[in-house]
Structure formats: C-alpha cells, structure tokens
Amino acid sequence: MRTETAWRRLSPRMLIVHPFQEVIRTAPLLLGVLIAGTTSGGEGHLWGLAAAGVMVVLGMSRWFTTTYMITSEQVQVRRGLLRKRVVTVPMDRIRSVDITSNVLHRVLGLARVEIGTGRSDRKGGGELKLDALQTAAATRLREELLHRTPATVGANAPGAPAVPGIGPAASPPEQEVAALRPSWIGYGPFTLSGVLTVGILGGFVGRVVNEGNVDLRSISSVRATWDWLNGLSLPAEIATITAVLIVFVAVASTLGYVLAFWNFRLTRPTAGTLHVTRGLITTRATTLEERRLRGVELSEPLLLRAVRGARLIAVTTGLRVGRGAQRGGSMLLPPAPRAENERVAAAVLGGSAALTEPLTAHGPIARRRRFTRAVGLNAVVAALLLMLWLLPTDLYEWTWITALALLPFTALLAADRYRNLGHALTGPYLVTRWGSLVRRRVALERDGIVGWTVERSFFQRRAGVVTLTATTAAGRQSYRVQDIELGPALDLARAGVPGLIEPFLVTSGSAPARQPA
C-alpha cells in the first residue's frame, strides 16, 4: 500500500445531514426556549428560530473542521472548531469497520463509517467516526483499512470516477455463510425486545400527561375503556390487561426484528474477513477480521430456548460488547433455529463442532449450591413473611402465600441452572456453559487466553469448589467455569494453556498447596 499524505474531507452532502441531526437532538431544548419565551411575554418564536439557527451553524461547521488522512502506518482524524483534536490510530490497531446508513443518509447516498480499535467499550470510545461519506467511498475506505487496498484522494468528491479493482464491482467473490429466511421472523415475538418499546411509550405518555396537565378521562374513548375495565371482576381485569400487553409486546418485537434484521447476510470474503449486513430502514454493514476472532457465543434466552431458537455472537476484539451484541455489531446470526446457529458456528470456526460436543458436568456440590441458593432463599423469605403476618402488622396474607407458591418454580430454576452447567476442552477451544434465564455456551480459542483467575468465596471454600475464569482480550474479556472442584479446575487450566498457570503453583507431594492470587 502506498503512502498517502493528503488530507481528505467528508462529503459536502453532510452539510444537510448534520444540521438536521443537531436540530433533532436538541429538539427538547428548542421547545423549552420557545415555550419559555412565549409564556414570559416575549417573542418566543424568534428565540426558537435563533436557537435553531445556532444548531444549524454548529452542524455545518463539522464539514469545515473535519478532515482525515490515511497512510501505510496510521489513520489520523482532525476535528474541532474551538478545541482542535487530532486522533491517531495505527493501522495494526484497527479491528473492525462499521458502515451505517439511516434514512436521511440513504436518501442522500451517504454512510457513516466507524473504525473499531479494540478500546470501544471504554469511556470516550475507542472508535473513529466519519459521518458522512458517500456510500461508494465508504466501501472503498473499508477495503483500504482492512485489506490494505489503496484508494485515491478525492474519492469522496461528487462525481469521482470509480477506481478499477477497488470499487464494489471489483470486490473479491464472497462465500455466503447465512442469509435471513422468512420463517425466522417467527422468532421475533420470543425476543421480548418489544418490552423496551412499551416502557418508552409509557414514559412518553406519562410525561405528556404530567407536563401538559392532561386529563385522560376527558377523552371519550379512554373513559369508555376505563369504565368497561372497571365493570369486570379483578381476575378478568388482570387477564385482559395481561393479554393486551402480551399481544402488543409480541407485535412490537416482531416489528423490531424485521427492522433490525431484514436483508441479513453473513458472508466471508476470500481476504479473510466476515461481513455482516442487515437493516430495513437503517442499514448496517460490519466487517470483522477473522484473525481477531477468538470464538463464538451461543445465547439462548428462556423464551427463545422454549421454541428451540438461539442467536450467535462473535467473541472478538474491537467490538462494543458493553452496548449489547446487536448494537455493538458482534452478532453473527439473529434469533434463528438452534440447528442453524450450530451450523453457522461450525462454518465460522473452520469446521469445529465445539458447540455440539458433550460437556463435563460439575458434580453434586454444584447442584446442591444451586438448590440451596434458590430454594433455600425462597423458603427463608416465605417464613419471614409468614412470621410478620402472624404478628400484629399490616402485612397482607397474599404476600407469604405468593412466596410459598413460588417454591416449585425456584426448584425448577435451580435444576435448570445445574443442568446447564458444563465445560470441555475440544480441539483448540475451551467450551463453557452456564445460565438459565439466558443460557450461554461459549467456545473460546485457547490461544486467546492470556490468564487464569481462581476465585473462592466463603461458601465456596466450605463447599470445596472454585470458579475458574479464563481471561482474554476479546468479547466479554472473561469467561467463567463455575463451581468446579479445585483439582479439576487446575487440571483444566494446565491442559487449556500449558505453561501458563504452573509458575504460580507450589506443590507438596502431589497436591497443589497454592493457587494463583
């Protein structure tokens, strides 16, 4: 790749995008200025227009103050009006490239590029953002950064000619690993993503009612619905409200699934990268270097697991796992049949069947600890509530009855949590599984493990078990093998990464006398 020394600019079309985004972002503030100016007897509309004008100018200033340069060794982004900033990232620190286009971007033929550097979860972000480039220029930039393919200066300019061998038409052939099937949309209601929609709508309506002093009962349809509900018995009223919420959440979850994952494709270019594209209104394309991939995680929330569904997440460096797999870009497969997740995982891991191999159970001590914590705690709470009810207090009878009725469910939860515990060493991967409400199974590349942590709480010491944690620079950065006996835990660490834990062990005879701090 040749050295490029010229500074490049964002697309001039962003002069439309950024002012619009600034006005939308500060809409509550502008509305407050307008209302405050009007109620105080002043020209509220003039104040509002002046504030909006300031936002527009600030948005437009980004084009004049943002430039970037790419050389064979680093990427530099220079921005700022009053406070100048120059961010420099070495080329070998680039982990991923995200290309996102919302509705306005797509109308104008633009895209936002985010360059992941492996520090994206930290405060202040570790990614570089270029908002916005022309779509073709964003694609060329991705090739330039991940495949070290040179691009010409001025590729962002309107009407710039395509570069032979670099543009999308000359991209290397791709192997399609997975693509969205219409039947997968049926898993949407079981993701419960619509619960967030219900919360947002409820909060918005509550704020409008509170701030605007709106009497909902003055609305005829609301009053009629309220009167109809009051005419029902309490069980029928609860059942009706629950059914309405379930239907609303299911519809909202399905709609969210379609919006987020429509046109989903997972492909593998010949250059050694994984490429994920998805989105109906806002499109997103994420490119990951396979050499940064350290494994995969199979996530099975309880409702999704009930219909034999799951989702697949990449364990890799440079992605925002702290923001969630979907927002962070580490999702390799949306909610889909479990068998499809296992097939895709094997394809991503080079044919390894790490997600289908049998696991080693964790023994009776781990089982007893789960029942003690779940059933025992529930029984103690029920007994305390019963004692408080028998005393001259205002506690209702249904409290201890409810706690007592939950005992069978906590027992089932404890049994499920134990059944889901397990670990294995299979080929180049350490496999660990845990969880019940969200069952997770992780296949972590042993070469990506940089350390081991052996933890024992007070109760674990009395029970004779430990939690062995594999530390890595990828994904969640630590993956635990829970409630395993000390001897097998140390054997697992020795076999997992030979030579890593031995210097920290002191033995007397054949029994380990000290484990890592």
C-alpha positions as CSV (number, residue, x, y, z in Angstrom):
1,M,0.0,0.0,0.0
2,R,1.4,3.3,-1.0
3,T,1.8,6.2,1.5
4,E,-0.9,8.8,1.2
5,T,-0.2,12.2,2.6
6,A,-3.1,14.3,1.5
7,W,-5.9,15.2,3.9
8,R,-9.4,14.2,2.8
9,R,-12.7,15.7,3.6
10,L,-16.2,14.3,4.3
11,S,-18.8,14.5,1.7
12,P,-20.3,18.0,1.1
13,R,-23.7,16.4,1.4
14,M,-23.2,16.2,5.2
15,L,-24.0,19.9,5.3
16,I,-27.6,18.7,5.1
17,V,-27.2,15.8,7.5
18,H,-25.5,17.3,10.5
19,P,-27.7,20.5,10.8
20,F,-30.8,18.2,10.7
21,Q,-29.3,15.9,13.3
22,E,-28.4,18.8,15.6
23,V,-31.9,20.2,15.5
24,I,-33.5,16.8,16.2
25,R,-31.0,16.1,19.1
26,T,-31.7,19.5,20.7
27,A,-35.5,19.5,20.0
28,P,-36.5,19.4,23.7
29,L,-34.2,22.3,24.4
30,L,-35.5,24.3,21.5
31,L,-39.1,23.6,22.5
32,G,-38.3,24.8,26.0
33,V,-36.8,28.0,24.7
34,L,-39.9,28.5,22.6
35,I,-42.3,27.9,25.4
36,A,-40.3,30.0,27.9
37,G,-40.1,32.9,25.5
38,T,-43.8,32.8,24.8
39,T,-45.0,32.5,28.4
40,S,-42.8,35.3,29.6
41,G,-44.5,37.7,27.1
42,G,-41.5,37.8,24.7
43,E,-41.2,36.7,21.1
44,G,-40.9,33.0,21.7
45,H,-40.8,32.1,18.1
46,L,-37.9,34.4,17.5
47,W,-35.9,32.9,20.3
48,G,-36.7,29.4,19.0
49,L,-35.6,30.3,15.5
50,A,-32.4,31.9,16.8
51,A,-31.5,28.8,18.8
52,A,-32.3,26.6,15.8
53,G,-30.0,28.8,13.7
54,V,-27.2,28.3,16.1
55,M,-27.6,24.5,16.0
56,V,-27.6,24.6,12.2
57,V,-24.4,26.6,12.1
58,L,-22.7,24.2,14.6
59,G,-23.8,21.3,12.4
60,M,-22.4,22.8,9.3
61,S,-19.1,23.7,11.0
62,R,-18.2,20.0,11.2
63,W,-17.6,19.8,7.5
64,F,-15.2,22.7,7.5
65,T,-13.3,21.4,10.6
66,T,-13.2,17.6,10.0
67,T,-10.5,16.1,7.8
68,Y,-8.8,12.7,7.8
69,M,-5.7,11.1,6.3
70,I,-4.7,7.5,5.8
71,T,-1.1,6.4,5.4
72,S,0.5,3.0,5.3
73,E,1.1,3.1,9.0
74,Q,-1.8,5.0,10.6
75,V,-5.2,6.8,10.3
76,Q,-5.5,10.4,11.5
77,V,-8.7,12.3,12.1
78,R,-8.6,16.1,12.7
79,R,-11.7,17.9,14.0
80,G,-12.8,20.7,16.2
81,L,-13.7,24.4,15.9
82,L,-12.6,26.0,19.1
83,R,-10.9,22.9,20.5
84,K,-8.8,21.2,17.9
85,R,-8.3,17.5,18.2
86,V,-6.2,15.1,16.2
87,V,-6.8,11.4,16.8
88,T,-4.2,8.9,15.5
89,V,-4.7,5.2,15.3
90,P,-2.0,2.7,14.0
91,M,-3.2,0.5,11.1
92,D,-2.4,-2.6,13.1
93,R,-4.8,-1.5,15.9
94,I,-7.9,-1.5,13.5
95,R,-10.2,-4.4,14.5
96,S,-13.4,-3.7,12.6
97,V,-15.1,-1.3,10.2
98,D,-18.8,-0.5,10.6
99,I,-20.8,1.2,7.8
100,T,-24.2,2.5,8.8
101,S,-26.9,4.4,6.8
102,N,-30.1,5.8,8.3
103,V,-33.0,7.1,6.3
104,L,-31.5,10.5,5.7
105,H,-28.1,9.0,4.8
106,R,-29.7,6.6,2.3
107,V,-31.7,9.4,0.6
108,L,-28.5,11.4,0.1
109,G,-26.4,8.4,-0.8
110,L,-24.2,8.7,2.3
111,A,-22.9,6.4,5.1
112,R,-21.3,6.7,8.5
113,V,-18.0,4.8,9.0
114,E,-16.9,3.7,12.5
115,I,-13.4,2.3,12.8
116,G,-13.1,-0.1,15.8
117,T,-9.8,-0.1,17.6
118,G,-10.3,-2.6,20.4
119,R,-11.0,0.1,23.0
120,S,-14.6,0.7,22.1
121,D,-16.1,-0.2,25.4
122,R,-14.1,2.4,27.3
123,K,-15.5,5.7,28.3
124,G,-14.9,8.2,25.5
125,G,-14.9,5.4,22.9
126,G,-12.0,3.9,21.0
127,E,-13.6,4.1,17.6
128,L,-13.1,6.7,14.9
129,K,-16.3,8.1,13.4
130,L,-16.5,9.6,9.9
131,D,-20.0,10.9,9.3
132,A,-20.7,11.1,6.5
133,L,-19.0,9.7,3.3
134,Q,-20.5,8.8,0.0
135,T,-21.6,5.2,0.0
136,A,-19.1,4.1,-2.6
137,A,-16.3,6.0,-0.8
138,A,-17.2,4.3,2.5
139,T,-17.0,0.9,0.8
140,R,-13.6,1.7,-0.7
141,L,-12.4,3.0,2.7
142,R,-13.4,-0.3,4.3
143,E,-11.3,-2.2,1.8
144,E,-8.4,0.2,2.3
145,L,-8.4,-0.2,6.0
146,L,-9.0,-3.9,6.4
147,H,-7.3,-5.2,3.2
148,R,-4.7,-2.5,2.8
149,T,-6.1,-1.7,-0.6
150,P,-5.0,1.8,-1.7
151,A,-7.7,4.4,-2.5
152,T,-7.4,7.6,-4.5
153,V,-7.6,11.1,-2.9
154,G,-10.7,12.8,-3.8
155,A,-12.8,9.6,-3.9
156,N,-15.3,11.4,-1.8
157,A,-15.8,14.2,-4.3
158,P,-19.1,14.2,-6.1
159,G,-18.9,12.5,-9.4
160,A,-15.5,11.0,-8.7
161,P,-14.8,8.0,-11.1
162,A,-14.7,4.5,-9.8
163,V,-11.3,3.1,-9.1
164,P,-10.6,-0.1,-11.2
165,G,-10.1,-3.1,-8.9
166,I,-11.2,-1.2,-5.8
167,G,-14.8,-0.3,-6.2
168,P,-17.7,-2.7,-5.2
169,A,-17.9,-4.1,-8.8
170,A,-14.4,-5.5,-8.5
171,S,-14.8,-6.8,-4.9
172,P,-13.5,-10.4,-4.4
173,P,-16.1,-13.2,-4.5
174,E,-17.8,-13.9,-1.3
175,Q,-18.9,-17.1,0.3
176,E,-22.4,-16.8,1.8
177,V,-22.5,-18.4,5.2
178,A,-26.0,-17.4,6.2
179,A,-28.9,-15.3,5.0
180,L,-32.3,-14.4,6.6
181,R,-35.2,-16.8,5.9
182,P,-38.8,-15.5,6.2
183,S,-39.5,-18.3,8.7
184,W,-37.0,-16.8,11.2
185,I,-39.3,-13.8,11.7
186,G,-41.5,-16.1,13.8
187,Y,-38.8,-16.0,16.5
188,G,-39.3,-12.2,16.8
189,P,-42.1,-12.4,19.5
190,F,-39.9,-14.5,21.7
191,T,-37.1,-12.0,21.8
192,L,-39.1,-9.6,24.1
193,S,-37.5,-6.6,22.5
194,G,-40.9,-5.0,22.5
195,V,-40.8,-4.6,26.3
196,L,-38.5,-1.7,25.8
197,T,-41.0,-0.2,23.3
198,V,-43.7,-0.5,25.9
199,G,-41.6,1.2,28.5
200,I,-40.6,4.1,26.2
201,L,-44.2,4.7,25.1
202,G,-45.4,4.5,28.7
203,G,-42.8,7.0,29.8
204,F,-43.6,9.4,27.0
205,V,-47.4,9.3,27.6
206,G,-46.8,9.7,31.3
207,R,-44.6,12.8,30.8
208,V,-47.0,14.4,28.3
209,V,-49.9,13.8,30.8
210,N,-47.9,15.2,33.7
211,E,-46.3,18.2,32.0
212,G,-49.4,19.2,30.0
213,N,-51.8,18.6,32.8
214,V,-53.9,16.3,30.5
215,D,-56.9,14.6,32.0
216,L,-57.1,11.3,30.1
217,R,-60.6,10.7,31.4
218,S,-61.8,13.7,29.4
219,I,-61.1,11.6,26.2
220,S,-64.2,9.7,25.4
221,S,-62.5,6.5,24.1
222,V,-60.2,6.4,27.2
223,R,-63.1,7.0,29.5
224,A,-65.2,4.3,27.8
225,T,-62.3,1.7,28.0
226,W,-61.7,2.6,31.7
227,D,-65.4,2.2,32.6
228,W,-65.5,-1.2,30.7
229,L,-62.5,-2.5,32.6
230,N,-64.0,-1.3,36.0
231,G,-67.1,-3.4,35.1
232,L,-65.0,-6.6,35.1
233,S,-64.0,-8.7,38.0
234,L,-60.5,-8.3,39.3
235,P,-59.2,-11.6,37.8
236,A,-60.8,-10.8,34.4
237,E,-59.4,-7.3,34.5
238,I,-55.9,-8.6,35.2
239,A,-56.2,-11.2,32.5
240,T,-57.4,-8.7,29.9
241,I,-54.6,-6.2,30.6
242,T,-52.0,-9.0,30.5
243,A,-53.4,-10.3,27.2
244,V,-53.3,-6.8,25.7
245,L,-49.7,-6.3,26.8
246,I,-48.6,-9.7,25.5
247,V,-50.1,-9.0,22.1
248,F,-48.6,-5.5,22.0
249,V,-45.1,-6.8,23.0
250,A,-45.3,-9.6,20.5
251,V,-46.2,-7.3,17.7
252,A,-43.6,-4.7,18.7
253,S,-40.9,-7.4,19.0
254,T,-41.8,-8.8,15.6
255,L,-41.7,-5.3,14.0
256,G,-38.3,-4.6,15.7
257,Y,-37.0,-7.9,14.4
258,V,-37.9,-7.0,10.8
259,L,-36.5,-3.5,11.1
260,A,-33.2,-4.7,12.6
261,F,-32.5,-7.9,10.6
262,W,-34.2,-7.5,7.2
263,N,-31.8,-8.5,4.4
264,F,-29.5,-10.1,6.9
265,R,-26.5,-11.7,5.3
266,L,-23.3,-13.2,6.7
267,T,-20.6,-13.7,4.1
268,R,-16.9,-14.5,4.1
269,P,-14.7,-12.7,1.5
270,T,-11.7,-14.5,0.3
271,A,-9.5,-11.9,2.1
272,G,-10.1,-13.5,5.5
273,T,-12.9,-11.4,6.9
274,L,-16.5,-11.9,8.0
275,H,-19.0,-9.4,6.6
276,V,-22.5,-8.8,8.2
277,T,-25.1,-6.7,6.5
278,R,-28.7,-6.1,7.9
279,G,-31.4,-3.5,8.3
280,L,-34.6,-2.3,6.7
281,I,-34.8,1.4,7.3
282,T,-31.3,1.9,8.8
283,T,-28.8,-0.4,7.1
284,R,-25.6,-1.6,8.8
285,A,-22.6,-3.4,7.4
286,T,-19.9,-4.7,9.8
287,T,-16.7,-6.2,8.7
288,L,-14.6,-8.3,11.1
289,E,-11.1,-9.6,10.6
290,E,-11.1,-13.4,11.2
291,R,-7.6,-13.2,12.7
292,R,-9.2,-11.2,15.5
293,L,-11.9,-13.8,16.1
294,R,-11.4,-15.8,19.3
295,G,-14.5,-17.9,19.3
296,V,-18.3,-17.7,19.4
297,E,-21.1,-17.5,22.0
298,L,-24.4,-19.3,21.6
299,S,-27.0,-17.2,23.5
300,E,-30.4,-18.8,24.4
301,P,-32.9,-16.6,26.4
302,L,-35.5,-18.7,28.1
303,L,-38.4,-17.9,25.8
304,L,-36.3,-18.3,22.7
305,R,-34.9,-21.6,24.0
306,A,-38.5,-22.8,24.6
307,V,-39.0,-22.7,20.8
308,R,-35.6,-24.1,20.1
309,G,-34.1,-20.8,19.0
310,A,-30.8,-19.1,19.7
311,R,-28.6,-16.3,18.5
312,L,-24.9,-16.4,17.7
313,I,-22.4,-13.8,18.9
314,A,-18.8,-13.3,17.9
315,V,-16.1,-13.4,20.6
316,T,-13.7,-10.9,19.0
317,T,-11.6,-7.9,19.8
318,G,-12.7,-4.4,18.9
319,L,-16.4,-4.6,19.2
320,R,-18.7,-2.8,21.7
321,V,-19.9,-5.8,23.7
322,G,-20.8,-3.4,26.6
323,R,-23.6,-1.9,24.4
324,G,-25.0,-5.4,23.6
325,A,-24.3,-7.7,20.7
326,Q,-26.9,-6.2,18.4
327,R,-25.8,-2.6,18.9
328,G,-22.1,-3.4,19.2
329,G,-22.0,-5.3,15.9
330,S,-20.8,-8.7,17.3
331,M,-24.0,-10.6,16.4
332,L,-23.2,-13.2,13.7
333,L,-26.7,-14.6,13.5
334,P,-30.1,-13.1,14.7
335,P,-32.6,-15.2,16.6
336,A,-32.9,-18.3,14.4
337,P,-33.3,-22.1,14.8
338,R,-30.6,-23.6,17.1
339,A,-29.5,-26.0,14.4
340,E,-28.8,-23.1,12.1
341,N,-26.8,-21.4,14.8
342,E,-24.7,-24.6,15.3
343,R,-24.2,-24.9,11.5
344,V,-23.0,-21.3,11.2
345,A,-20.8,-21.6,14.3
346,A,-19.1,-24.6,12.7
347,A,-18.6,-22.6,9.5
348,V,-17.1,-19.6,11.3
349,L,-14.8,-21.8,13.5
350,G,-13.4,-23.7,10.5
351,G,-15.5,-26.8,10.8
352,S,-15.1,-27.2,14.6
353,A,-18.1,-28.8,16.4
354,A,-17.3,-27.1,19.7
355,L,-21.0,-26.0,20.2
356,T,-22.3,-29.6,19.9
357,E,-19.7,-31.5,21.8
358,P,-20.8,-33.2,25.1
359,L,-19.8,-31.3,28.2
360,T,-18.4,-32.5,31.6
361,A,-21.0,-32.0,34.4
362,H,-19.9,-30.2,37.6
363,G,-21.0,-32.7,40.2
364,P,-23.3,-32.9,43.2
365,I,-21.7,-29.9,45.0
366,A,-22.6,-27.5,42.2
367,R,-26.1,-29.0,42.2
368,R,-26.5,-28.6,46.0
369,R,-25.3,-25.0,45.8
370,R,-27.9,-24.1,43.2
371,F,-30.8,-25.6,45.2
372,T,-29.5,-24.0,48.4
373,R,-29.4,-20.5,47.0
374,A,-32.6,-20.7,45.0
375,V,-35.0,-22.8,47.1
376,G,-33.4,-22.0,50.4
377,L,-33.6,-18.3,49.9
378,N,-37.2,-18.5,48.8
379,A,-38.1,-20.6,51.8
380,V,-36.5,-18.2,54.2
381,V,-38.3,-15.2,52.6
382,A,-41.7,-17.1,52.8
383,A,-41.0,-18.0,56.5
384,L,-40.2,-14.3,57.4
385,L,-43.3,-13.1,55.6
386,L,-45.4,-15.6,57.5
387,M,-44.0,-14.5,60.8
388,L,-44.6,-10.9,60.0
389,W,-48.2,-11.7,59.0
390,L,-48.8,-13.6,62.3
391,L,-47.6,-10.6,64.2
392,P,-49.9,-7.5,64.6
393,T,-48.7,-5.8,61.4
394,D,-50.4,-4.5,58.2
395,L,-48.9,-7.2,56.0
396,Y,-51.3,-8.8,53.6
397,E,-51.9,-12.6,53.7
398,W,-51.2,-12.9,50.0
399,T,-47.5,-12.0,50.4
400,W,-46.4,-15.1,52.2
401,I,-48.8,-17.3,50.2
402,T,-47.2,-16.0,47.0
403,A,-43.7,-16.6,48.2
404,L,-44.7,-20.1,49.2
405,A,-46.3,-20.8,45.9
406,L,-43.0,-19.8,44.1
407,L,-41.1,-22.6,45.7
408,P,-41.7,-25.2,42.9
409,F,-40.7,-22.6,40.3
410,T,-37.4,-21.8,42.1
411,A,-36.7,-25.5,42.4
412,L,-37.2,-25.9,38.6
413,L,-34.9,-22.9,38.1
414,A,-32.2,-24.4,40.3
415,A,-32.5,-27.7,38.5
416,D,-32.2,-26.0,35.1
417,R,-29.2,-23.9,36.2
418,Y,-27.4,-27.0,37.3
419,R,-28.3,-28.9,34.1
420,N,-26.9,-26.1,32.0
421,L,-23.5,-26.1,33.8
422,G,-20.7,-27.8,32.0
423,H,-17.3,-27.4,30.4
424,A,-15.0,-29.2,27.9
425,L,-11.7,-28.9,26.1
426,T,-12.3,-29.8,22.4
427,G,-9.5,-29.3,19.9
428,P,-8.3,-25.7,20.1
429,Y,-11.3,-24.5,22.1
430,L,-12.3,-24.2,25.8
431,V,-16.1,-24.6,26.0
432,T,-18.1,-23.4,29.0
433,R,-21.8,-23.2,29.5
434,W,-23.9,-21.6,32.3
435,G,-27.2,-19.7,32.9
436,S,-30.9,-20.4,32.9
437,L,-32.9,-17.3,32.1
438,V,-30.3,-16.7,29.5
439,R,-28.3,-19.9,28.8
440,R,-24.9,-19.2,27.2
441,R,-22.4,-21.6,25.7
442,V,-19.0,-20.1,24.7
443,A,-16.3,-21.7,22.6
444,L,-13.1,-19.7,23.4
445,E,-9.9,-20.2,21.4
446,R,-7.3,-21.4,23.9
447,D,-4.6,-19.4,22.1
448,G,-6.6,-16.3,23.0
449,I,-6.5,-17.0,26.8
450,V,-4.0,-14.6,28.4
451,G,-4.6,-15.5,32.1
452,W,-6.5,-17.6,34.6
453,T,-8.2,-16.5,37.8
454,V,-9.2,-18.9,40.6
455,E,-11.8,-17.5,42.9
456,R,-13.3,-18.9,46.1
457,S,-16.0,-17.2,48.1
458,F,-16.5,-18.0,51.8
459,F,-19.3,-20.5,50.9
460,Q,-17.3,-22.0,48.0
461,R,-14.3,-22.7,50.4
462,R,-16.6,-24.5,52.7
463,A,-18.1,-26.5,49.8
464,G,-14.7,-27.3,48.3
465,V,-15.3,-25.7,44.9
466,V,-13.9,-22.7,42.9
467,T,-14.8,-20.5,39.9
468,L,-12.1,-20.7,37.2
469,T,-12.1,-17.7,34.9
470,A,-10.3,-17.5,31.6
471,T,-9.2,-14.0,30.8
472,T,-9.0,-12.8,27.2
473,A,-8.8,-9.6,25.2
474,A,-11.9,-10.5,23.2
475,G,-15.7,-10.4,23.8
476,R,-16.6,-10.1,27.5
477,Q,-12.9,-10.4,28.4
478,S,-13.5,-13.1,31.0
479,Y,-15.4,-16.4,30.8
480,R,-16.1,-18.5,33.9
481,V,-16.2,-22.2,34.6
482,Q,-18.4,-22.1,37.7
483,D,-18.4,-24.3,40.9
484,I,-15.8,-26.8,39.8
485,E,-13.6,-28.6,42.3
486,L,-10.1,-27.2,42.8
487,G,-8.2,-30.2,41.5
488,P,-10.1,-30.5,38.2
489,A,-10.0,-26.7,37.9
490,L,-6.2,-26.6,38.0
491,D,-6.0,-29.6,35.6
492,L,-8.3,-27.8,33.2
493,A,-6.1,-24.7,33.4
494,R,-3.0,-26.7,32.8
495,A,-4.4,-28.5,29.8
496,G,-6.1,-25.4,28.4
497,V,-2.9,-23.3,28.1
498,P,0.1,-25.4,29.1
499,G,2.8,-23.5,31.0
500,L,0.6,-20.5,31.9
501,I,-0.5,-21.4,35.4
502,E,2.3,-23.7,36.5
503,P,4.7,-21.0,37.7
504,F,2.1,-19.8,40.2
505,L,1.6,-23.3,41.8
506,V,3.5,-24.6,44.7
507,T,3.0,-28.3,45.3
508,S,3.7,-30.5,48.4
509,G,3.9,-34.0,47.2
510,S,1.3,-34.3,44.5
511,A,-1.4,-31.9,46.0
512,P,-1.4,-28.2,45.0
513,A,-0.8,-26.1,48.0
514,R,-1.3,-22.7,46.5
515,Q,-3.2,-21.4,43.5
516,P,-2.9,-18.0,41.7
517,A,-4.0,-15.0,43.7
